[in-house]
Amino acid sequence: MESAHEREKRRTAMLDALARVLEQVGFPHTTARIYAALTLAEGEGLSTSEIVEELGISKASVSNAMHLLVGTELVQRYRVPGSRETHYRMLKGVWGEILGRKFAATSYIRQVAEDAMETVDSPAARERLREMHDVYSFFEREFEDVMKRFNERNER
């Protein structure tokens, strides 16, 4: 049978692994660790002091990270009756929408590359922009199909 110490070591390793993945997709370090802790929380969410204690960070660090997480609609503040502390929980069903917004940025980048090709005189610059345009055009079409299938799946 696994001891409490072994379970805690395993949980810490998983928190670190999840935080690393989130950092690789653009989350700041502390924000990634907080989001990982919320993901692994045993209950509905965590209080500010629980986050501070678990991660060994300051209340100010929690506050700063929560501005990003709440602002991007990944996390929600909530109150627990009888507690004066702010609690935080992950919102459900937001990852598809967030990924959809990231996919939409592909169209913008493709359009900028297209516009830039019309303004540059250098064949070398035009060639680099053509490659950028072609890659983003391809993924723009693919992402549209992926999001369509994803949304159809969620409607069922």
N, C-alpha and C positions, 0 to 999 in steps of 0.2 A: 504494500500500500504506500502511496506517495505521501511524504511528510508535508507539513505546511510550508516548511522552508523550501523544499523542492518545487512545490506548486508556485510559490512566490518567485523563485528564480526563473521558472518557465514563463510565468506571466510577464516578468520584467523583460526577458529576452524577446517575447512576442511584441510587447509595447515598443521596444527599441527597433525591431524589424519593421513594424508598421510605420513608425515615425520616419525611418529612413526612406521608405517607399514614398511617403507623402512629401518629404523634402525633395526627392527626385522629380516630383511633378510640380514643384514650385512653392510649397508651403515653407514659410520661415521655420527655423529649427524649433523654437519654443511652441509655436502654433501647432506644428506637426506632433509634438509630444503630447500637448493637451488634447488634440483631436484623437490621438491614439488612446489616451487614457479614457476619454469619453466613449470611444468605441468599445473598449474592453470593460467598462463599468458593469458591475453585477446588477445594479438596479437601473432605475430610469435615467439617472444622470449623476452628477457630482456637484458638491458645493465648492465654493471658492477655496475654503480651508482644506477640503479633501484633496483638491488639485495641488495646492501649495505643499501639503504634506507628502503626497505620493511622488511628486516630481522634484521636490526640493527647490522650488522657485519662489519668487516673491509674489505678493498680491498684485503689485504693479505689472509684473510680467503676465499674469493671468488676465488682468484688465486689458492690457494692450492686445494680447492675442485674441481675446473675445471680441474686440472691435472688428477684427477681420472676420472671424468665424460667424458672428451674428450678422455682420454686414453682408456677407456672401450667402446668407441664409442656409448655412450648414448646421448652425447651432441656434438654440432658442434659450432665452433666459426664462426661468420660472421660479415661483415662490413655493415653499413648502410650509403648510400651516404650522405655526408655532416656532418657525425659524426666522431669524432676522437676516440670515445669509442669502445671497443670491445663489441659485443653483442653475446648472446648465445641462441641457440634454441635446442629443443629436436630433435633427429633423429627419423624418423618413421620406423616402420617395423623391429626393432632390438630386441624386447623382445623375440621373438621365438628363434632367434639365440643364445641369451644370455642364455636362459633357456636350450637350447640344449647343450651348453658348460658345464653348471652345471650338466646336466644329464650325459654327457660323463665322468665327474669326478667319477661317480658311478662305472664305469668299472675299473678305476684305483684303487679305494679303495677296490673293490672286489678282484682284482688281488693281491694287497699287503696282504690282509688277507689270501688269498690262499697260497701265498709264505711263510708267517709267520707260517702258520700251519705246513708246512713241516720242519721248523727249530726249533720249540720249543719241549722240552721234557715233559713239565708239562701237565698233563691231564686237569688241571683247565684252563691253558692258552689256550690250544687247544680248549676246550669247548667254551670259550669266543670268540675266533677267528672264530670258526665254526658258532656261532650265527651271528657274524658280516658278515661273508661270505654269509650266507644264506639270510640275510636281503638285502644285496647289490646285490646279484644275482637276487633275486626276482624283486627289483626295476629296475635293469638294463634291464631286459626283458620287464617290463611294460613300462618303459620310451621309449624304442625303438619303441614300438607299438604306444604310444602317439605321439611321434615326427613324425612317419610315417603318422598318420592320420592328424596331424596338417599341415604338408607339403603338403599333398594331398588337404586339404581344401584351403590352400593358393594358390595352382596352379589353382584352379577353378576361 
